[in-house]
């Protein structure tokens, strides 16, 4: 089942995506005598009971018993969880970490293999598919990060690895959009990324329930992995190719770590971290080293105003965004320079 959040007539609604059509979940449920909420947050608070009811509606849709009456021309997809209760982003792919560190001329950090780490990003700056507008400084080495993400479906604290997968309501694609000039400047102070990442994180296009991914599941003693190809296209050009199964820390292990001494809530979003080759920060470093070995010059590639990024993961769809500049065109770096 693919769950979406969408807006129509300035109202945010919850729907099911099937056969390239969106079906309003609450309205379809009412036709079957089933009560369901109109928005994702309340839906997730209902836990497994709500999921079970939604699957009844989904079955009726797939059997052709319900017809969508939503005008696709007037409807806009939002992030599947438009206002998540929190958003964490992990660091689960060793290839990305090791390559990025190698490109900077520093050794692989030993602590990577000891425990999964994550940082908190701005859960109020979550965006979905479509156009996203930024300030001028964000376009100074603007980067994408190709990731998978999960959404927590029930409350839990001190969750064990063996139970953790049952806390996942669904999976989606994440683009951890990064302004590298801002990020590199502020991280010299050793507090991690903030302004370099807090302006927008894209997720979507829908939330896929775990049952839809059964054919790709790989069971391990540390939780489930999934054989899902991950690709990124910049202005229709393929630049990144990886796989969710290459996560060195499973989502179950990340949930165990995140829930230690802390309660997780329905609607919490947790990203996987960047897949190997999944951002220009990593790719530019690799390409620069290869060019140097051949005695050639290399010009780094970044995302420019008006460019599109298209992230695709098997079973999870395609998350496509176009990046535009706000008319305000504010610059905190220019202000700092003039002080």
ZADO-1210 file (C-alpha; in nm, 4 decimals, padded with zeros to 6 digits):
<atoms>
<atom x="00.0000" y="00.0000" z="00.0000" code="UNK" pos="1"/>
<atom x="00.1250" y="00.3449" z="-00.0960" code="UNK" pos="2"/>
<atom x="00.0043" y="00.6294" z="00.1232" code="UNK" pos="3"/>
<atom x="00.0257" y="00.9917" z="00.0111" code="UNK" pos="4"/>
<atom x="-00.0480" y="01.3338" z="00.1508" code="UNK" pos="5"/>
<atom x="-00.1846" y="01.5828" z="-00.0987" code="UNK" pos="6"/>
<atom x="-00.3444" y="01.9243" z="-00.1125" code="UNK" pos="7"/>
<atom x="-00.6649" y="02.0086" z="-00.2970" code="UNK" pos="8"/>
<atom x="-00.8615" y="02.3340" z="-00.2611" code="UNK" pos="9"/>
<atom x="-00.6067" y="02.4451" z="00.0014" code="UNK" pos="10"/>
<atom x="-00.6831" y="02.1434" z="00.2212" code="UNK" pos="11"/>
<atom x="-00.4277" y="01.8785" z="00.3149" code="UNK" pos="12"/>
<atom x="-00.5629" y="01.5267" z="00.2749" code="UNK" pos="13"/>
<atom x="-00.4492" y="01.1667" z="00.3117" code="UNK" pos="14"/>
<atom x="-00.4783" y="00.9301" z="00.0191" code="UNK" pos="15"/>
<atom x="-00.3840" y="00.5988" z="-00.1369" code="UNK" pos="16"/>
<atom x="-00.1814" y="00.5931" z="-00.4571" code="UNK" pos="17"/>
<atom x="-00.2717" y="00.3133" z="-00.6959" code="UNK" pos="18"/>
<atom x="-00.2306" y="00.2682" z="-01.0711" code="UNK" pos="19"/>
<atom x="-00.1132" y="00.6293" z="-01.1169" code="UNK" pos="20"/>
<atom x="-00.4206" y="00.7693" z="-00.9407" code="UNK" pos="21"/>
<atom x="-00.4768" y="00.9173" z="-00.5941" code="UNK" pos="22"/>
<atom x="-00.7792" y="00.8029" z="-00.3928" code="UNK" pos="23"/>
<atom x="-00.8921" y="01.0048" z="-00.0910" code="UNK" pos="24"/>
<atom x="-00.8594" y="00.7604" z="00.1983" code="UNK" pos="25"/>
<atom x="-01.1269" y="00.9034" z="00.4274" code="UNK" pos="26"/>
<atom x="-01.3881" y="00.9420" z="00.1541" code="UNK" pos="27"/>
<atom x="-01.3224" y="00.5937" z="00.0156" code="UNK" pos="28"/>
<atom x="-01.3384" y="00.4464" z="00.3649" code="UNK" pos="29"/>
<atom x="-01.6726" y="00.6125" z="00.4358" code="UNK" pos="30"/>
<atom x="-01.8162" y="00.4418" z="00.1304" code="UNK" pos="31"/>
<atom x="-01.7219" y="00.1099" z="00.2901" code="UNK" pos="32"/>
<atom x="-01.8549" y="00.2036" z="00.6346" code="UNK" pos="33"/>
<atom x="-01.5020" y="00.2444" z="00.7756" code="UNK" pos="34"/>
<atom x="-01.3895" y="00.5450" z="00.9815" code="UNK" pos="35"/>
<atom x="-01.0450" y="00.6856" z="00.9026" code="UNK" pos="36"/>
<atom x="-00.8877" y="01.0286" z="00.9619" code="UNK" pos="37"/>
<atom x="-00.8263" y="01.2814" z="00.6856" code="UNK" pos="38"/>
<atom x="-00.4570" y="01.3491" z="00.7571" code="UNK" pos="39"/>
<atom x="-00.1404" y="01.1462" z="00.7952" code="UNK" pos="40"/>
<atom x="-00.0472" y="01.2451" z="01.1509" code="UNK" pos="41"/>
<atom x="-00.3739" y="01.1271" z="01.3059" code="UNK" pos="42"/>
<atom x="-00.3607" y="00.8181" z="01.0874" code="UNK" pos="43"/>
<atom x="-00.0154" y="00.7213" z="01.2184" code="UNK" pos="44"/>
<atom x="-00.1254" y="00.7772" z="01.5778" code="UNK" pos="45"/>
<atom x="-00.3794" y="00.5002" z="01.5246" code="UNK" pos="46"/>
<atom x="-00.1016" y="00.2475" z="01.4691" code="UNK" pos="47"/>
<atom x="-00.1690" y="-00.1024" z="01.3396" code="UNK" pos="48"/>
<atom x="-00.5476" y="-00.0635" z="01.3676" code="UNK" pos="49"/>
<atom x="-00.5454" y="00.2252" z="01.1196" code="UNK" pos="50"/>
<atom x="-00.3099" y="00.0387" z="00.8853" code="UNK" pos="51"/>
<atom x="-00.5438" y="-00.2616" z="00.8866" code="UNK" pos="52"/>
<atom x="-00.8457" y="-00.0443" z="00.8038" code="UNK" pos="53"/>
<atom x="-00.6560" y="00.1340" z="00.5273" code="UNK" pos="54"/>
<atom x="-00.5619" y="-00.2006" z="00.3747" code="UNK" pos="55"/>
<atom x="-00.9309" y="-00.2878" z="00.3508" code="UNK" pos="56"/>
<atom x="-00.9791" y="00.0294" z="00.1494" code="UNK" pos="57"/>
<atom x="-00.6702" y="-00.0456" z="-00.0589" code="UNK" pos="58"/>
<atom x="-00.8040" y="-00.3939" z="-00.1379" code="UNK" pos="59"/>
<atom x="-01.1332" y="-00.2448" z="-00.2570" code="UNK" pos="60"/>
<atom x="-00.9426" y="-00.0025" z="-00.4784" code="UNK" pos="61"/>
<atom x="-00.7234" y="-00.2708" z="-00.6342" code="UNK" pos="62"/>
<atom x="-01.0310" y="-00.4875" z="-00.6966" code="UNK" pos="63"/>
<atom x="-01.1891" y="-00.2026" z="-00.8928" code="UNK" pos="64"/>
<atom x="-01.4725" y="-00.1455" z="-00.6446" code="UNK" pos="65"/>
<atom x="-01.3804" y="00.2224" z="-00.5934" code="UNK" pos="66"/>
<atom x="-01.3163" y="00.4888" z="-00.8561" code="UNK" pos="67"/>
<atom x="-01.1087" y="00.8002" z="-00.7837" code="UNK" pos="68"/>
<atom x="-01.2872" y="01.1337" z="-00.8231" code="UNK" pos="69"/>
<atom x="-00.9780" y="01.3497" z="-00.7601" code="UNK" pos="70"/>
<atom x="-00.8788" y="01.5934" z="-01.0334" code="UNK" pos="71"/>
<atom x="-00.5078" y="01.5248" z="-01.0851" code="UNK" pos="72"/>
<atom x="-00.4630" y="01.8649" z="-01.2530" code="UNK" pos="73"/>
<atom x="-00.5679" y="02.0491" z="-00.9361" code="UNK" pos="74"/>
<atom x="-00.4089" y="01.8128" z="-00.6844" code="UNK" pos="75"/>
<atom x="-00.0515" y="01.8519" z="-00.5565" code="UNK" pos="76"/>
<atom x="00.1471" y="01.5840" z="-00.3748" code="UNK" pos="77"/>
<atom x="00.3026" y="01.6869" z="-00.0437" code="UNK" pos="78"/>
<atom x="00.5623" y="01.5062" z="00.1615" code="UNK" pos="79"/>
<atom x="00.3895" y="01.1827" z="00.2728" code="UNK" pos="80"/>
<atom x="00.4365" y="01.3011" z="00.6331" code="UNK" pos="81"/>
<atom x="00.4088" y="01.6795" z="00.5882" code="UNK" pos="82"/>
<atom x="00.4905" y="01.7793" z="00.9474" code="UNK" pos="83"/>
<atom x="00.6762" y="01.4891" z="01.1096" code="UNK" pos="84"/>
<atom x="00.7183" y="01.4849" z="01.4852" code="UNK" pos="85"/>
<atom x="01.0960" y="01.4749" z="01.4369" code="UNK" pos="86"/>
<atom x="01.3530" y="01.4009" z="01.1684" code="UNK" pos="87"/>
<atom x="01.6766" y="01.2141" z="01.2299" code="UNK" pos="88"/>
<atom x="01.9341" y="01.1317" z="00.9659" code="UNK" pos="89"/>
<atom x="02.1765" y="00.8436" z="01.0146" code="UNK" pos="90"/>
<atom x="02.5177" y="00.7516" z="00.8698" code="UNK" pos="91"/>
<atom x="02.4618" y="00.3908" z="00.7654" code="UNK" pos="92"/>
<atom x="02.6607" y="00.3427" z="00.4441" code="UNK" pos="93"/>
<atom x="03.0302" y="00.2735" z="00.5048" code="UNK" pos="94"/>
<atom x="03.1208" y="00.3284" z="00.1381" code="UNK" pos="95"/>
<atom x="03.0014" y="00.6884" z="00.1482" code="UNK" pos="96"/>
<atom x="03.1814" y="00.7650" z="00.4735" code="UNK" pos="97"/>
<atom x="03.5075" y="00.5954" z="00.3751" code="UNK" pos="98"/>
<atom x="03.5180" y="00.7498" z="00.0264" code="UNK" pos="99"/>
<atom x="03.4384" y="01.1006" z="00.1495" code="UNK" pos="100"/>
<atom x="03.7116" y="01.0757" z="00.4133" code="UNK" pos="101"/>
<atom x="03.9613" y="00.9346" z="00.1644" code="UNK" pos="102"/>
<atom x="03.8901" y="01.2227" z="-00.0700" code="UNK" pos="103"/>
<atom x="03.9673" y="01.4649" z="00.2136" code="UNK" pos="104"/>
<atom x="04.2927" y="01.2830" z="00.2884" code="UNK" pos="105"/>
<atom x="04.1857" y="01.1546" z="00.6314" code="UNK" pos="106"/>
<atom x="04.1597" y="00.7902" z="00.7506" code="UNK" pos="107"/>
<atom x="03.8338" y="00.6048" z="00.8062" code="UNK" pos="108"/>
<atom x="03.7034" y="00.6729" z="01.1552" code="UNK" pos="109"/>
<atom x="03.7026" y="00.3563" z="01.3699" code="UNK" pos="110"/>
<atom x="03.3919" y="00.4544" z="01.5644" code="UNK" pos="111"/>
<atom x="03.1780" y="00.4042" z="01.2540" code="UNK" pos="112"/>
<atom x="03.1765" y="00.0290" z="01.3223" code="UNK" pos="113"/>
<atom x="03.0974" y="00.0618" z="01.6922" code="UNK" pos="114"/>
<atom x="02.7496" y="00.2161" z="01.6853" code="UNK" pos="115"/>
<atom x="02.5130" y="00.3874" z="01.4395" code="UNK" pos="116"/>
<atom x="02.5084" y="00.7659" z="01.4645" code="UNK" pos="117"/>
<atom x="02.2560" y="01.0250" z="01.3517" code="UNK" pos="118"/>
<atom x="02.1833" y="01.3952" z="01.3758" code="UNK" pos="119"/>
<atom x="01.8571" y="01.5862" z="01.4049" code="UNK" pos="120"/>
<atom x="01.7491" y="01.8067" z="01.1180" code="UNK" pos="121"/>
<atom x="01.4618" y="02.0529" z="01.0878" code="UNK" pos="122"/>
<atom x="01.1357" y="01.8552" z="01.0880" code="UNK" pos="123"/>
<atom x="00.9453" y="02.1757" z="01.0069" code="UNK" pos="124"/>
<atom x="01.1348" y="02.2143" z="00.6792" code="UNK" pos="125"/>
<atom x="01.0233" y="01.8864" z="00.5245" code="UNK" pos="126"/>
<atom x="00.9112" y="01.9207" z="00.1624" code="UNK" pos="127"/>
<atom x="00.7655" y="01.6810" z="-00.0925" code="UNK" pos="128"/>
<atom x="00.7998" y="01.6453" z="-00.4703" code="UNK" pos="129"/>
<atom x="00.8012" y="01.9475" z="-00.6993" code="UNK" pos="130"/>
<atom x="00.9518" y="02.2949" z="-00.6888" code="UNK" pos="131"/>
<atom x="01.1509" y="02.4028" z="-00.3826" code="UNK" pos="132"/>
<atom x="01.2714" y="02.7602" z="-00.3285" code="UNK" pos="133"/>
<atom x="01.5970" y="02.8539" z="-00.1544" code="UNK" pos="134"/>
<atom x="01.7956" y="03.1613" z="-00.0570" code="UNK" pos="135"/>
<atom x="02.0994" y="03.2643" z="-00.2607" code="UNK" pos="136"/>
<atom x="02.3589" y="03.1185" z="-00.0201" code="UNK" pos="137"/>
<atom x="02.2031" y="02.7745" z="-00.0513" code="UNK" pos="138"/>
<atom x="02.3130" y="02.7642" z="-00.4150" code="UNK" pos="139"/>
<atom x="02.6797" y="02.7960" z="-00.3153" code="UNK" pos="140"/>
<atom x="02.7789" y="02.4331" z="-00.3749" code="UNK" pos="141"/>
<atom x="02.4209" y="02.3067" z="-00.3460" code="UNK" pos="142"/>
<atom x="02.4200" y="01.9278" z="-00.3156" code="UNK" pos="143"/>
<atom x="02.1793" y="01.6350" z="-00.3071" code="UNK" pos="144"/>
<atom x="02.2029" y="01.3258" z="-00.0870" code="UNK" pos="145"/>
<atom x="02.0373" y="01.0039" z="-00.2037" code="UNK" pos="146"/>
<atom x="01.8832" y="00.8188" z="00.0906" code="UNK" pos="147"/>
<atom x="01.6065" y="00.5846" z="00.1977" code="UNK" pos="148"/>
<atom x="01.4001" y="00.6711" z="00.5033" code="UNK" pos="149"/>
<atom x="01.1535" y="00.5125" z="00.7418" code="UNK" pos="150"/>
<atom x="00.8563" y="00.6523" z="00.9321" code="UNK" pos="151"/>
<atom x="00.7883" y="00.5262" z="01.2828" code="UNK" pos="152"/>
<atom x="00.4399" y="00.3834" z="01.3297" code="UNK" pos="153"/>
<atom x="00.4062" y="00.3330" z="01.7066" code="UNK" pos="154"/>
<atom x="00.5473" y="00.4662" z="02.0310" code="UNK" pos="155"/>
<atom x="00.8447" y="00.2924" z="02.1826" code="UNK" pos="156"/>
<atom x="01.1444" y="00.3372" z="02.4115" code="UNK" pos="157"/>
<atom x="01.4556" y="00.1199" z="02.4496" code="UNK" pos="158"/>
<atom x="01.3455" y="-00.0854" z="02.1486" code="UNK" pos="159"/>
<atom x="01.5512" y="-00.3976" z="02.0800" code="UNK" pos="160"/>
<atom x="01.6864" y="-00.4877" z="01.7364" code="UNK" pos="161"/>
<atom x="01.4698" y="-00.8003" z="01.7224" code="UNK" pos="162"/>
<atom x="01.1517" y="-00.5948" z="01.7666" code="UNK" pos="163"/>
<atom x="01.2513" y="-00.2774" z="01.5851" code="UNK" pos="164"/>
<atom x="01.1221" y="-00.3591" z="01.2350" code="UNK" pos="165"/>
<atom x="00.7686" y="-00.3865" z="01.3720" code="UNK" pos="166"/>
<atom x="00.7852" y="-00.0167" z="01.4628" code="UNK" pos="167"/>
<atom x="00.8240" y="00.0863" z="01.0979" code="UNK" pos="168"/>
<atom x="00.5028" y="00.2152" z="00.9394" code="UNK" pos="169"/>
<atom x="00.6617" y="00.2503" z="00.5979" code="UNK" pos="170"/>
<atom x="00.9514" y="00.3468" z="00.3740" code="UNK" pos="171"/>
<atom x="01.0118" y="00.6471" z="00.1505" code="UNK" pos="172"/>
<atom x="01.2864" y="00.8290" z="-00.0427" code="UNK" pos="173"/>
<atom x="01.4826" y="01.1120" z="00.1175" code="UNK" pos="174"/>
<atom x="01.6922" y="01.3872" z="-00.0381" code="UNK" pos="175"/>
<atom x="01.9014" y="01.5416" z="00.2401" code="UNK" pos="176"/>
<atom x="01.9578" y="01.8672" z="00.0515" code="UNK" pos="177"/>
<atom x="02.2838" y="02.0319" z="00.1575" code="UNK" pos="178"/>
<atom x="02.4359" y="02.3781" z="00.1145" code="UNK" pos="179"/>
<atom x="02.8020" y="02.2802" z="00.1328" code="UNK" pos="180"/>
<atom x="02.9563" y="02.6259" z="00.1740" code="UNK" pos="181"/>
<atom x="02.7375" y="02.6963" z="00.4762" code="UNK" pos="182"/>
<atom x="02.7892" y="02.3439" z="00.6084" code="UNK" pos="183"/>
<atom x="03.1686" y="02.3404" z="00.5810" code="UNK" pos="184"/>
<atom x="03.1977" y="02.6833" z="00.7403" code="UNK" pos="185"/>
<atom x="02.9857" y="02.6016" z="01.0444" code="UNK" pos="186"/>
<atom x="03.1228" y="02.2497" z="01.0998" code="UNK" pos="187"/>
<atom x="03.4633" y="02.3947" z="01.1826" code="UNK" pos="188"/>
<atom x="03.3038" y="02.4631" z="01.5209" code="UNK" pos="189"/>
<atom x="03.2416" y="02.0883" z="01.5742" code="UNK" pos="190"/>
<atom x="02.8687" y="02.1083" z="01.6435" code="UNK" pos="191"/>
<atom x="02.7621" y="01.9316" z="01.3259" code="UNK" pos="192"/>
<atom x="02.5523" y="02.0622" z="01.0351" code="UNK" pos="193"/>
<atom x="02.2812" y="02.3208" z="01.1001" code="UNK" pos="194"/>
<atom x="02.2234" y="02.6077" z="00.8538" code="UNK" pos="195"/>
<atom x="02.3840" y="02.3975" z="00.5837" code="UNK" pos="196"/>
<atom x="02.0976" y="02.1497" z="00.6045" code="UNK" pos="197"/>
<atom x="01.8036" y="02.2926" z="00.7984" code="UNK" pos="198"/>
<atom x="01.6373" y="02.4790" z="00.5104" code="UNK" pos="199"/>
<atom x="01.4796" y="02.1802" z="00.3286" code="UNK" pos="200"/>
<atom x="01.4747" y="01.8009" z="00.3330" code="UNK" pos="201"/>
<atom x="01.2675" y="01.6339" z="00.0629" code="UNK" pos="202"/>
<atom x="01.0841" y="01.3057" z="00.1218" code="UNK" pos="203"/>
<atom x="00.8353" y="01.1179" z="-00.0923" code="UNK" pos="204"/>
<atom x="00.6616" y="01.0700" z="-00.3195" code="UNK" pos="205"/>
<atom x="00.4672" y="00.8286" z="-00.0971" code="UNK" pos="206"/>
<atom x="00.4970" y="00.6097" z="00.2106" code="UNK" pos="207"/>
<atom x="00.5229" y="00.2406" z="00.1184" code="UNK" pos="208"/>
<atom x="00.4091" y="-00.0107" z="00.3804" code="UNK" pos="209"/>
<atom x="00.6531" y="-00.2963" z="00.4558" code="UNK" pos="210"/>
<atom x="00.4282" y="-00.5672" z="00.3085" code="UNK" pos="211"/>
<atom x="00.4817" y="-00.4190" z="-00.0399" code="UNK" pos="212"/>
<atom x="00.8562" y="-00.4826" z="-00.0105" code="UNK" pos="213"/>
<atom x="00.8415" y="-00.8494" z="00.0948" code="UNK" pos="214"/>
<atom x="00.9879" y="-00.9728" z="-00.2335" code="UNK" pos="215"/>
<atom x="01.2985" y="-00.7595" z="-00.1749" code="UNK" pos="216"/>
<atom x="01.3476" y="-00.8416" z="00.1946" code="UNK" pos="217"/>
<atom x="01.6702" y="-00.9910" z="00.3260" code="UNK" pos="218"/>
<atom x="01.6368" y="-01.1135" z="00.6843" code="UNK" pos="219"/>
<atom x="01.9427" y="-01.0830" z="00.9096" code="UNK" pos="220"/>
<atom x="02.0032" y="-01.1253" z="01.2814" code="UNK" pos="221"/>
<atom x="02.0308" y="-00.7455" z="01.3006" code="UNK" pos="222"/>
<atom x="01.6998" y="-00.6683" z="01.1310" code="UNK" pos="223"/>
<atom x="01.5677" y="-00.6566" z="00.7768" code="UNK" pos="224"/>
<atom x="01.7568" y="-00.5324" z="00.4748" code="UNK" pos="225"/>
<atom x="01.6054" y="-00.4728" z="00.1321" code="UNK" pos="226"/>
<atom x="01.7494" y="-00.5294" z="-00.2150" code="UNK" pos="227"/>
<atom x="01.6364" y="-00.1962" z="-00.3625" code="UNK" pos="228"/>
<atom x="01.8340" y="-00.0176" z="-00.6333" code="UNK" pos="229"/>
<atom x="01.8929" y="00.3527" z="-00.5641" code="UNK" pos="230"/>
<atom x="01.9680" y="00.5996" z="-00.8453" code="UNK" pos="231"/>
<atom x="01.9978" y="00.9759" z="-00.8839" code="UNK" pos="232"/>
<atom x="01.9607" y="01.1790" z="-01.2017" code="UNK" pos="233"/>
<atom x="02.0697" y="01.5416" z="-01.2316" code="UNK" pos="234"/>
<atom x="01.8862" y="01.7097" z="-01.5205" code="UNK" pos="235"/>
<atom x="01.8056" y="01.3591" z="-01.6533" code="UNK" pos="236"/>
<atom x="02.1705" y="01.2444" z="-01.6388" code="UNK" pos="237"/>
<atom x="02.2413" y="00.9368" z="-01.4225" code="UNK" pos="238"/>
<atom x="02.5074" y="01.0259" z="-01.1656" code="UNK" pos="239"/>
<atom x="02.4559" y="00.7854" z="-00.8754" code="UNK" pos="240"/>
<atom x="02.3766" y="00.4141" z="-00.8480" code="UNK" pos="241"/>
<atom x="02.3617" y="00.2149" z="-00.5238" code="UNK" pos="242"/>
<atom x="02.1440" y="-00.0214" z="-00.3222" code="UNK" pos="243"/>
<atom x="01.9600" y="-00.0067" z="00.0098" code="UNK" pos="244"/>
<atom x="02.0939" y="-00.3541" z="00.0990" code="UNK" pos="245"/>
<atom x="02.4428" y="-00.2028" z="00.1281" code="UNK" pos="246"/>
<atom x="02.3512" y="-00.0278" z="00.4538" code="UNK" pos="247"/>
<atom x="02.6139" y="-00.1348" z="00.7070" code="UNK" pos="248"/>
<atom x="02.3736" y="-00.0465" z="00.9885" code="UNK" pos="249"/>
<atom x="02.0160" y="-00.1702" z="00.9447" code="UNK" pos="250"/>
<atom x="01.7180" y="00.0475" z="01.0241" code="UNK" pos="251"/>
<atom x="01.6498" y="-00.1891" z="01.3154" code="UNK" pos="252"/>
<atom x="01.9911" y="-00.1113" z="01.4631" code="UNK" pos="253"/>
<atom x="01.9384" y="00.2602" z="01.4072" code="UNK" pos="254"/>
<atom x="01.5988" y="00.2427" z="01.5814" code="UNK" pos="255"/>
<atom x="01.7552" y="00.0600" z="01.8765" code="UNK" pos="256"/>
<atom x="02.0177" y="00.3327" z="01.9093" code="UNK" pos="257"/>
<atom x="01.7732" y="00.6205" z="01.8581" code="UNK" pos="258"/>
<atom x="01.5268" y="00.4837" z="02.1155" code="UNK" pos="259"/>
<atom x="01.7847" y="00.4268" z="02.3890" code="UNK" pos="260"/>
<atom x="01.6510" y="00.6251" z="02.6856" code="UNK" pos="261"/>
<atom x="01.4232" y="00.8184" z="02.4474" code="UNK" pos="262"/>
<atom x="01.0690" y="00.7602" z="02.3292" code="UNK" pos="263"/>
<atom x="01.0066" y="00.7437" z="01.9560" code="UNK" pos="264"/>
<atom x="00.6689" y="00.8623" z="01.8295" code="UNK" pos="265"/>
<atom x="00.4441" y="00.7835" z="01.5333" code="UNK" pos="266"/>
<atom x="00.5450" y="01.0183" z="01.2539" code="UNK" pos="267"/>
<atom x="00.9162" y="01.0342" z="01.3419" code="UNK" pos="268"/>
<atom x="01.1252" y="01.0197" z="01.0230" code="UNK" pos="269"/>
<atom x="01.4677" y="00.8507" z="01.0167" code="UNK" pos="270"/>
<atom x="01.6945" y="00.8664" z="00.7117" code="UNK" pos="271"/>
<atom x="01.9524" y="00.6052" z="00.6189" code="UNK" pos="272"/>
<atom x="02.2304" y="00.8479" z="00.5414" code="UNK" pos="273"/>
<atom x="02.3844" y="00.8832" z="00.1978" code="UNK" pos="274"/>
<atom x="02.4395" y="00.5758" z="-00.0175" code="UNK" pos="275"/>
<atom x="02.7838" y="00.5337" z="-00.1731" code="UNK" pos="276"/>
<atom x="02.8175" y="00.7710" z="-00.4740" code="UNK" pos="277"/>
<atom x="02.5011" y="00.9438" z="-00.3502" code="UNK" pos="278"/>
<atom x="02.6155" y="01.3085" z="-00.3372" code="UNK" pos="279"/>
<atom x="02.8428" y="01.5503" z="-00.5202" code="UNK" pos="280"/>
<atom x="03.0593" y="01.6056" z="-00.2129" code="UNK" pos="281"/>
<atom x="03.1722" y="01.2446" z="-00.2506" code="UNK" pos="282"/>
<atom x="03.1608" y="01.2257" z="-00.6309" code="UNK" pos="283"/>
<atom x="03.3554" y="01.5484" z="-00.6876" code="UNK" pos="284"/>
<atom x="03.6342" y="01.4263" z="-00.4621" code="UNK" pos="285"/>
<atom x="03.6557" y="01.0957" z="-00.6471" code="UNK" pos="286"/>
<atom x="03.6441" y="01.2575" z="-00.9904" code="UNK" pos="287"/>
<atom x="03.9092" y="01.5106" z="-00.8867" code="UNK" pos="288"/>
<atom x="04.1476" y="01.2338" z="-00.7764" code="UNK" pos="289"/>
<atom x="04.0899" y="01.0407" z="-01.0991" code="UNK" pos="290"/>
<atom x="04.1555" y="01.3529" z="-01.3069" code="UNK" pos="291"/>
<atom x="04.4733" y="01.4290" z="-01.1123" code="UNK" pos="292"/>
<atom x="04.6066" y="01.0788" z="-01.1785" code="UNK" pos="293"/>
<atom x="04.5549" y="01.1413" z="-01.5515" code="UNK" pos="294"/>
<atom x="04.7095" y="01.4874" z="-01.5345" code="UNK" pos="295"/>
<atom x="04.3811" y="01.6565" z="-01.6200" code="UNK" pos="296"/>
<atom x="04.1913" y="01.9497" z="-01.4755" code="UNK" pos="297"/>
<atom x="03.8563" y="01.8929" z="-01.3046" code="UNK" pos="298"/>
<atom x="03.5784" y="02.1409" z="-01.2335" code="UNK" pos="299"/>
<atom x="03.3464" y="02.0351" z="-00.9496" code="UNK" pos="300"/>
<atom x="02.9784" y="01.9881" z="-01.0309" code="UNK" pos="301"/>
<atom x="02.6999" y="02.1258" z="-00.8103" code="UNK" pos="302"/>
<atom x="02.3276" y="02.1892" z="-00.8450" code="UNK" pos="303"/>
<atom x="02.2364" y="02.5222" z="-01.0060" code="UNK" pos="304"/>
<atom x="01.9201" y="02.7293" z="-00.9939" code="UNK" pos="305"/>
<atom x="01.6525" y="02.5726" z="-01.2129" code="UNK" pos="306"/>
<atom x="01.8093" y="02.2251" z="-01.2055" code="UNK" pos="307"/>
<atom x="01.6127" y="01.9097" z="-01.1282" code="UNK" pos="308"/>
<atom x="01.7120" y="01.6118" z="-00.9165" code="UNK" pos="309"/>
<atom x="01.5321" y="01.2817" z="-00.9639" code="UNK" pos="310"/>
<atom x="01.5905" y="01.0169" z="-00.6971" code="UNK" pos="311"/>
<atom x="01.4528" y="00.6679" z="-00.7572" code="UNK" pos="312"/>
<atom x="01.4442" y="00.3601" z="-00.5345" code="UNK" pos="313"/>
<atom x="01.2981" y="00.0275" z="-00.6448" code="UNK" pos="314"/>
<atom x="00.9526" y="-00.0146" z="-00.4936" code="UNK" pos="315"/>
<atom x="00.9502" y="00.3380" z="-00.3469" code="UNK" pos="316"/>
<atom x="00.8952" y="00.5422" z="-00.6621" code="UNK" pos="317"/>
<atom x="01.0638" y="00.8583" z="-00.7878" code="UNK" pos="318"/>
<atom x="01.1195" y="01.1754" z="-00.5869" code="UNK" pos="319"/>
<atom x="01.1692" y="01.4658" z="-00.8287" code="UNK" pos="320"/>
<atom x="01.2451" y="01.8240" z="-00.7270" code="UNK" pos="321"/>
<atom x="01.3320" y="02.1426" z="-00.9121" code="UNK" pos="322"/>
<atom x="01.5399" y="02.3981" z="-00.7209" code="UNK" pos="323"/>
<atom x="01.4580" y="02.7676" z="-00.7567" code="UNK" pos="324"/>
<atom x="01.5809" y="03.0889" z="-00.5949" code="UNK" pos="325"/>
<atom x="01.3518" y="03.2982" z="-00.3762" code="UNK" pos="326"/>
<atom x="01.2801" y="03.6519" z="-00.4923" code="UNK" pos="327"/>
<atom x="01.4066" y="03.7860" z="-00.1579" code="UNK" pos="328"/>
<atom x="01.7564" y="03.6603" z="-00.2492" code="UNK" pos="329"/>
<atom x="01.8911" y="03.6985" z="00.1057" code="UNK" pos="330"/>
<atom x="02.2559" y="03.6245" z="00.1850" code="UNK" pos="331"/>
<atom x="02.3938" y="03.5713" z="00.5347" code="UNK" pos="332"/>
<atom x="02.7436" y="03.5238" z="00.3939" code="UNK" pos="333"/>
<atom x="02.7321" y="03.8655" z="00.2228" code="UNK" pos="334"/>
<atom x="02.6101" y="04.0225" z="00.5460" code="UNK" pos="335"/>
<atom x="02.8959" y="03.8613" z="00.7354" code="UNK" pos="336"/>
<atom x="03.1510" y="03.9831" z="00.4778" code="UNK" pos="337"/>
<atom x="03.0280" y="04.3408" z="00.5105" code="UNK" pos="338"/>
<atom x="03.0440" y="04.3516" z="00.8902" code="UNK" pos="339"/>
</atoms>
